[in-house]
């Protein structure tokens, strides 16, 4: 029997490696050649355009919305960003018409980019469009339906009032208060209640709660790996915690905080669902998810395995609370800058829901101007600056062909300020939004299609309810001179995460008392 010598085996392995490297490099050269006609920043064959994106201010990692806006101004409505070897390229579009049909085609573009490095690989955002993804979506949709939102509404208003109580207490001791942290805590409390069906007590000790840091840690951990090759990401996340980079260690710890609570709840809900089937005499059919009072319960009723259910819940948790808190923060800042528009918003709120009466779910649809304020802030400060899809087959998108392996990006933040679409695009004008606020020219929740944001109805209802509650209770002013300037920071979402948002809040009761006592009245 013939046994190859160690030297011949090593030579064969080296030859195989060399052949593989040669194929990879040749494929890279062909791929880049096909992108030559598309404008974009200079790039290196191996490192791509990383140097161009990281060597200037603002930083792509910290203020991506500004970088994309600058690149669109420089190169036009379409440009490319070549990524490091093994990551392909991003083709960025600012015109919705160019990408609308591509985003609807879930067969050619079945998944979002960078999902192989997602910490939630079995969640809805990471799963490619297919049977498993459809099962998740079908199970979750009833928990985000209009009927469900009507059920959640009293809790949303109650949490908004609880947050306002906290802010009112703070206004008694300081002129300016940070509204960003309380808003983040309140929206986290809401999505936790909807997601897990329990009160996690975030608002009780908003600054001390470990849950307050989890959303940011989860996003920071994912963003830190954006330009790292997927195999390296997997190796890093397989390391012992002590050897992980800080961003990945904090992300894993954040996952632990929620998953421990969710596992116990899910096990109970799963057992309850089985008991209901037995009692109904049909042990095989799943319990209707319409009966569920939370996303976790809906997924349990649909018989989804815990490992899949928790990834979807964690995905919605991260995507659902910080985005709304960001937009509410920017809305309050804009209303503080435009007192006339704040007065119009208050006038509409009092007309629809007289002072002293609770705001009902059915009244939300009549608050057109308040909704316009919320969506105008979402336009000027797009909380999700861009969304992407992986191109699985060569596809003509607009004037160019997107080669297989590239990432198609819709630049929401740039489309939202397109002067060819919006008159006086930099101005704050709530009247520009009708009922179809995410119309054909601008898609804040992503282009129409099966992968559009699942929770857009919740964001709408929650945003209007919160904004109405705050405006009813406070007159919002700009902060005192010398207060820290809010800076829009972008990891996966755009918010004043490192600076907070200082505003001066005067309780309306105090405003009214002063008005009555004024001799001029």
Secondary structure, DSSP 4 states (H G I P E B T S, - for coil): -----HHHHHHHHHHHHHHHHHHHHHHHHHHHHTTTTS-B---BTTTBTHHHHHSSSS-TTT-HHHHHHHHHHHH-SEEEEEPSTTS-EEEEE--HHHHHHHHH-TTTS-S-TTGGG-S-TTSTTTSPSSHHHHHHHHHHHGGGSHHHHHHHHHHHHHHHHHHHHHHHHHHTT-SEEEHHHHHHHHHHHHHHHHHHSS---GGGGTTT-GGGGHHHHHHHHHHTTTTS-HHHHHHHHHS-GGGS-HHHHHHHHHHHHHHHHHHHHHHHHHHHHHHHHHHHT-SSSPPPGGG-SSHHHHHHHTT--HHHHHHHHHHHHHHHHHHHHHHHHHHHHHHHH-HHHHHHHHHHHHHHS-TTSPPPGGGGGG-HHHHHHHHHHHHHT-SS--EEEE--S-EEETTEEE-TT-EEEE-HHHHTT-TTTSTTTTS--GGG--S-TT-SS--TT-SSSTTS-TTHHHHHHHHHHHHHHHHHHEEEEEPPTTPPPP--EESSSEE-TTT--EEEEEEHHHHHHHHHH-TT-
